[in-house]
Amino acid sequence: MGWVQNERANYARAFQLILEGLPARGGGLDPAAMERGYARLEEVKKGLGWQSTMVQIALPMAHQACQKVAREQERLNQCVMALALERAREAKGSYPESLDELVPSFLAQKPADVFEGKPMVYRRNSASSYVLYSPGWNQKDDEGTITSDITTGDWVWGQ
C-alpha cells in the first residue's frame, strides 16, 4: 500500500472513533461517547507516528467542529423557542409560566436539546423576562452558568 492510501486508511479509522458519538437516526448527540472516541484517537495517534500526517493535523479540528456544530444547532433550537416565547408575550401580555403553554398555539412541538432530546430549561423570572438554556457539552445542569469554554457550563439563550 502506498503512502497516500495508508494516510487515507489511517484517517478513516481515526475519524470513525470520533463519529461513534454522533446520533443514529432520531437520537441525540452523545458528548461522552465522542470524548471517549477522541481519547482512543489520541492513543492511536501515538502508535502511528510520522505515518499519520492527516490524522495529526485534521482530526483535532474535526473534534472542535463537532462541538461547534452541536452548539450552533442548540442556538437554532433556542431561537425557535425564543420566537415562540415572544409571540406568546405579544398575544398574552406576559411570558408563559411553562414551555408547555406554547404548544400548539405558538409551536407545533417543543424543540428538544441536541444531546438527549430533553426539553430546554426555562424559568420565567417575571412577566417580562426569562432564562432559557440547555445543559452544554458536559451534560450537567449548571443552573444557567455561562462560561467562555464551550465544553463547560450551560448553553444559555442570548449569550
N, C-alpha and C positions, 0 to 999 in steps of 0.2 A: 504494500500500500504506500502511495506517495505521501509527501508531507501535507499537501492540501487536503487530500482525502482523510488523512489522520486528524488534521485540525477540525474538519467538519464533523467527524465521528466523535471526537472529544467534546466539541461544543454541543452537539445534540444530546449526548449522555448527560453532560453537566446541566444543560438547560432543563432537562426533564426533572432533575431534582428540585428545582425551583417551582416548576409547573405543577407539582403534586399538590400544592396548596390552593390551586385555582379551583373554582367550583365546578362540579358536574352540573348538568342542566338543572336549573332552578335552585341550586344550592347556594350557600353563601361562601365568600372568601374565607379561608382559614389561615390567619396570620401565623399561628403557632406551627402549622404544618409547613408553611413557607419558610419560617425561620429554621426549622429542623432541616429542611432541604438545603438551605443556604449553609448551615453548619456542616452538613455532609459534603457539600460542594467544596468548602474550604479544605476538608481532608483530602478530597480527590485531587484538588489543585496541587497540593504538596507532592503527591506522587507523580504528577505529570511533568513537572519541571519545565524545561525550555520548550518542550513539545506542545505546549498549550497556550500559545500566544493569544488566540481569540478568547479562550476561556479566561485568561488572566486579565485581559483588557475589558471585554464586553460584559461579562456576567455581573460584576458588581453594579454596573449601570442598570442592568435588567432588574436587579433586586430593588433598587431605588425607584425604577419606573413602575414596578408593580405597586409599591406603596403609594406613589403619587397618583396612579390611576384610581386606586381604591379611594383615596381622599377626594379626588375630583368627582367621582361618581357619588360619593356621600354628599358632597356640596350640592350637586344637582338634585338629589333626592330631597335635601333640606330646602332647596329653593322652591321646589314644588309644594312642600308643606308650608313654607312661609307665605307663598302667594295665596294658598287656601286660607291661611290664618288672617291675612289682610282682607280677603274678600268677606270672611265671616265678620270681622270687626266693622267693616263698612256697612254690612247688612244689619247687624245687630247692635252696633254701638260699643261693643267690647269684645275682647278676645274670649274664646270659649274656655270653659273650665278644664276640658279634656279634648284630646285629639279625636276621640270617638264622635264628638258633636259635628265634625266636619263631613262625615260620611252619611248620606250620599249627596247632601246639598252642595257641598263645595269640592268634594273629591269622590271619585268612583270607589277608590280604596286608598288606604294609607300607605305611602311608600315605606318600605322596611329598610333597616340598616344593611349595608353591603356584606356584613360578616355572617350573622346568624339569622337574618331575616326577622329580627325582633323589631318592635316599634321603637321609634326615636323617643328620647326622653324629653318631655315637655312639662314646664312649670309656668303657670300663669302667675306673674308677680303682682299684677294689678289689672284693672280694666284696659290699660293702655300699654302694658309691657309683659314680656315673657322671655323665657330661656328655652332654646331648642338645641339639643345636641345628641350625639351618638358616642358611645364608648369608642375610642380610637384604636389604633393598631395594637395596643397592649390588651385590648378587650376588657379593661377594668372600667367600671363607672367611677370616675374621679369627681363626681358631683359638678361637672361643668368646668373643670380646671383646664385652662388653656396653657400650652407650652409652645416653645418655638421648635421643639423636636417633634417631627411627625410620628415618631414611634412611642411617644408618651403623652399622657393627658387625653382629654376628650376632644372630639371634633365638634366645635360649637358654631352654630349658625351665626353669620355676620362677623366672624373674627378672621 
